[in-house]
């Protein structure tokens, strides 16, 4: 019985909470695209979250750099605008520079 319950609990999908969004930080040496790709699934697992929580959580967890300095005081208000800022700030294609820090 224990083995059955142990295996069953592993299959259960865990939903995140607001803390999982705020705990997702950019790591040292991680590119903006890698951080964005890691951050997006963390936000999708949180039910009923507000858009400003996603954009605010992303911008607060950025390391110092061109994107963080551009976002000070003017946070994007939607996921689309956030993605647009990430694309335009990096100035490089996503595929060629997926692992290069910016």
C-alpha positions in Angstrom: 0.0 0.0 0.0 2.8 2.4 0.9 4.5 1.9 -2.5 1.2 2.5 -4.3 0.6 5.8 -2.5 4.2 6.9 -2.9 4.1 6.4 -6.7 0.7 8.0 -6.9 1.9 11.2 -5.2 4.8 11.5 -7.6 2.3 11.6 -10.5 0.2 14.3 -9.0 0.9 17.7 -10.6 1.8 20.3 -8.1 0.4 23.8 -8.6 2.6 26.6 -7.6 1.8 29.7 -5.6 2.8 33.3 -5.7 6.0 32.6 -3.9 7.1 30.3 -6.8 6.9 33.3 -9.1 8.8 35.6 -6.7 11.4 32.9 -5.9 12.4 32.5 -9.6 15.5 34.7 -9.9 18.0 35.1 -12.7 21.2 33.2 -11.9 24.7 34.6 -12.2 25.9 34.1 -15.8 22.5 33.1 -17.1 21.3 34.8 -20.2 18.1 36.8 -20.3 16.5 34.3 -22.7 17.4 31.3 -20.4 15.9 33.2 -17.4 12.8 34.1 -19.4 12.4 30.4 -20.5 12.7 29.2 -17.0 10.5 31.9 -15.6 7.5 31.4 -18.0 6.7 27.8 -16.8 6.9 28.9 -13.2 4.2 31.4 -13.8 2.0 29.1 -15.8 1.7 26.7 -12.8 0.2 29.4 -10.6 -3.6 29.6 -10.9 -5.4 33.0 -10.9 -2.3 35.2 -10.9 -2.4 38.9 -12.0 -0.3 40.1 -15.0 1.5 42.7 -12.9 2.7 40.0 -10.6 4.4 38.2 -13.5 6.0 41.3 -15.0 7.0 42.7 -11.5 8.4 39.3 -10.4 10.5 39.0 -13.6 11.9 42.6 -13.4 12.7 42.4 -9.6 14.6 39.2 -10.0 16.8 40.5 -12.9 20.5 40.9 -12.3 22.0 44.3 -13.0 22.3 44.9 -16.8 20.8 46.7 -19.7 17.3 45.2 -19.3 17.1 45.9 -15.6 18.2 49.5 -16.0 15.6 50.1 -18.8 12.8 48.6 -16.7 13.4 50.7 -13.6 10.2 52.8 -13.1 8.5 51.5 -16.3 7.5 47.9 -15.9 5.7 46.3 -18.8 2.0 45.7 -18.1 1.6 42.4 -19.9 3.4 39.2 -20.9 3.6 40.4 -24.5 5.2 43.7 -23.6 7.6 41.9 -21.3 8.6 39.5 -24.1 9.0 42.5 -26.5 11.4 44.2 -24.0 13.4 41.0 -23.6 13.7 40.6 -27.4 14.7 44.3 -28.0 17.0 44.7 -25.1 19.1 41.6 -25.9 19.6 42.8 -29.5 20.6 39.3 -30.4 18.7 36.3 -31.7 17.5 33.8 -29.3 18.7 30.7 -31.1 22.3 31.8 -31.6 22.9 33.1 -28.1 20.8 30.9 -25.9 23.5 30.3 -23.3 25.5 33.5 -23.5 25.1 36.0 -20.6 24.1 39.5 -21.5 
